Amino acid sequence: MTVEAGTGNLTMSDSSLCTTWSGDVRLVANGNVTLGGLNTAGNVSITATTGSILDGGDTYVDVGGQWAAVGGGDRVGRWGGGQPLEISVAKVSAPGRGTAGWNILGKRRSWRWTTWG
């Protein structure tokens, strides 16, 4: 499944859950990507070219799958308010983005990745 917002934001409410039983999920926005919940047996790729990748709430784990690649032009997860991006995957790739910092919480294995610049 691929969802693209070429010129704006891609926003899921806290109560939104996108589930695929197989295959990959790809979300791309020129602005922000705000997540409710994504769940797949495959891989997840999330790109916010000039914006941020944000947690839209705590009803669901934000990203669930085998592997996740997350890249935000500004930030990944929220700081201050304590809303990290919650990820339940075996592997995470974070290509060189997120100039304002990262706040990611691993749910499958207990880890936390936090940098704030």
Order of alpha helices (4+ residues) and beta strands (2+ residues): beta-beta-beta-beta-beta-beta-beta-beta-beta-beta-beta-beta-beta-beta-beta
